[in-house]
Structure formats: structure tokens, C-alpha cells
Amino acid sequence: MISSLLRYAIAFTALAMLIGANAEEGELLIELPAPTYDSGVSLEEAILSRRSVRSFTADSLAPADLAQLLWACQGVTSPNGYRAAPSAGALYPLELYVVIGRVKDLTPGLYHYRPGRDIGSHSIEMVHSDVTLQDVAEAALGQKCITDAACCLIVTGVVERTRVKYGKRARQYVLLEAGHAGQNVCLQAQSLELGAVTVGAFHDDRVRALLGVEHLPLYLLPVGHPHSAGR
Ligand SMILES: Cc1cc2nc3c(=O)[nH]c(=O)nc-3n(C[C@H](O)[C@H](O)[C@H](O)COP(=O)(O)O)c2cc1C
């Protein structure tokens, strides 16, 4: 416990120096770099060239790349708080986590993504420093693409949020939303010359136990620098 807190403090201090940090409602948030909108890869090129990538180099991701991936998945794109992926009734039932293995200046561990109030503003908060990519892989039938990735996004759903308005349709809507969010990550990874794969084969209860929440785990998205031969 003490070592977790110490690692959290070190991670926070290092990144706060690099990219700025805010304390909100008693929580320490790590503010992420704002997204950029000029990758130079057209949408059509990204759709055309996207393939599932399961083999990654040992290179780390840049914090800006992590920020861009998280933003593409669930970041804010409108002054109304609307997000990068469509959501039934704009109820936003998805909660996004990321397990970091190798991202420059960030301590490995499990983080929760916090979309901000303004377009492109966003942050992450550490949940546990002792959750590893190996743990996630073990919850997903030992898939090596997760162990080898630089990080793994975990898309979860809080179905009750959507059920308030859509009743029995809620679960179906939340699953559809995870698909939108996952595709955004794949295309964003492609435009950053990163590799990603959408992983649906995992044990819900084991992923839940890692996250420490009762949300419905929907998608794992390991991302890293691709081995070109692995494509
Ligand atoms: C819902 C869903 C679940 C998937 N689960 C896995 C998985 O657990 N492991 C994996 O390696 N790929 C998984 N994939 C990726 C598919 O195998 C891949 O999309 C397919 O082979 C087509 O290749 P492409 O993505 O390169 O077009 C999944 C894809 C979808 C849509």
C-alpha cells in the first residue's frame, strides 16, 4: 500500500512537471496533452490501411499519443460536452480505463480516463499502480498481444445510465457504443502509425476484479508500436 502511494506520488510529480496537473474535489488528476487534429493521414487512408496488429516493439508511447487515443475513444468534441463517439441520448454510459505498461514519464498501472468540460481537455487518475498488462492478458485467455503492448485501453459500460431512458434497449445500445469507441481507437492508432487490436475474448469477472468496479467490461484495446512483419 505504502509503495503504491509512493509510486503514485512519483508518477504524479514527474508528469505534473511535464504536462501540468490540477487537483479537483480532493483527487489528484494528471492533465493530458490536448489532442491535435492534423495527423496528415486522411480518414480514407486510415480505413483502408487499418489491420489488427498483435505484435509490438518494446518502444514506449509518447504521452501525446496516449492522450490522442483516449480522446478519440471518449474525449470531448463539443462545448455541450458531446464526445468523439456517438451515444444514445448523449447519456455516455462508457467508462474508459487504461493499463499503462510503457508510456514515457508515466508510472505503469491502471488509470481511469476523465473527459474534461472543454473541447480536448482531459485527464487521467491512477487507480492502482499494481495492475499490469500481464494481469490483463491473464484475464483474456493469455493473449500475448496484451502483454507485449505499450498500453491497453479497457472500455466498460454502466448500463443503468442508459436504462433510465431506454429501458430494455439499454444493454444493446451500450454494446453498440463500445463498437463506435473501439473503431475510433483503431483509426486513431492507424493515423499515429501505431498498431491496435480489438479484443473481446476475456473473462468479465476477472477484468472487473482488476478494475475494482461492477461495470460491464466490453472491449480491450492493446496498442503499441507495430512490428511491420506482425501486421
Ligand atoms: C467483437 C470482436 C472481438 C474480437 N476479439 C479478438 C480477440 O479476442 N483477440 C484477437 O486477437 N482479435 C480479436 N478481434 C479481431 C478480429 O480477429 C479481426 O478484426 C479480424 O480477424 C479481421 O481482421 P482486421 O481487424 O485486420 O480487419 C475481435 C474483433 C471483434 C470485432
PDBQT file of the ligand as one rigid body, heavy atoms in Angstrom, charges set to zero:
ROOT
HETATM    1  C1  LIG A 301     -16.022  -8.171 -31.268  1.00  0.00    +0.000 C 
HETATM    2  C2  LIG A 301     -14.618  -8.550 -31.694  1.00  0.00    +0.000 A 
HETATM    3  C3  LIG A 301     -13.850  -9.336 -30.853  1.00  0.00    +0.000 A 
HETATM    4  C4  LIG A 301     -12.538  -9.641 -31.201  1.00  0.00    +0.000 A 
HETATM    5  N1  LIG A 301     -11.764 -10.331 -30.311  1.00  0.00    +0.000 NA
HETATM    6  C5  LIG A 301     -10.480 -10.595 -30.618  1.00  0.00    +0.000 A 
HETATM    7  C6  LIG A 301      -9.653 -11.238 -29.662  1.00  0.00    +0.000 A 
HETATM    8  O1  LIG A 301     -10.066 -11.586 -28.575  1.00  0.00    +0.000 OA
HETATM    9  N2  LIG A 301      -8.353 -11.431 -29.998  1.00  0.00    +0.000 N 
HETATM   10  C7  LIG A 301      -7.840 -11.026 -31.202  1.00  0.00    +0.000 A 
HETATM   11  O2  LIG A 301      -6.651 -11.230 -31.423  1.00  0.00    +0.000 OA
HETATM   12  N3  LIG A 301      -8.605 -10.408 -32.127  1.00  0.00    +0.000 NA
HETATM   13  C8  LIG A 301      -9.912 -10.175 -31.859  1.00  0.00    +0.000 A 
HETATM   14  N4  LIG A 301     -10.695  -9.493 -32.757  1.00  0.00    +0.000 N 
HETATM   15  C9  LIG A 301     -10.099  -9.004 -34.021  1.00  0.00    +0.000 C 
HETATM   16  C10 LIG A 301     -10.509  -9.879 -35.229  1.00  0.00    +0.000 C 
HETATM   17  O3  LIG A 301      -9.882 -11.119 -35.156  1.00  0.00    +0.000 OA
HETATM   18  C11 LIG A 301     -10.119  -9.122 -36.505  1.00  0.00    +0.000 C 
HETATM   19  O4  LIG A 301     -10.820  -7.897 -36.558  1.00  0.00    +0.000 OA
HETATM   20  C12 LIG A 301     -10.425  -9.937 -37.754  1.00  0.00    +0.000 C 
HETATM   21  O5  LIG A 301      -9.547 -11.033 -37.865  1.00  0.00    +0.000 OA
HETATM   22  C13 LIG A 301     -10.351  -9.110 -39.044  1.00  0.00    +0.000 C 
HETATM   23  O6  LIG A 301      -9.035  -8.582 -39.216  1.00  0.00    +0.000 OA
HETATM   24  P1  LIG A 301      -8.749  -6.998 -39.299  1.00  0.00    +0.000 P 
HETATM   25  O7  LIG A 301      -9.152  -6.393 -37.983  1.00  0.00    +0.000 OA
HETATM   26  O8  LIG A 301      -7.270  -6.888 -39.544  1.00  0.00    +0.000 OA
HETATM   27  O9  LIG A 301      -9.557  -6.434 -40.415  1.00  0.00    +0.000 OA
HETATM   28  C14 LIG A 301     -12.005  -9.189 -32.429  1.00  0.00    +0.000 A 
HETATM   29  C15 LIG A 301     -12.806  -8.410 -33.274  1.00  0.00    +0.000 A 
HETATM   30  C16 LIG A 301     -14.077  -8.068 -32.901  1.00  0.00    +0.000 A 
HETATM   31  C17 LIG A 301     -14.903  -7.184 -33.811  1.00  0.00    +0.000 C 
ENDROOT
TORSDOF 0
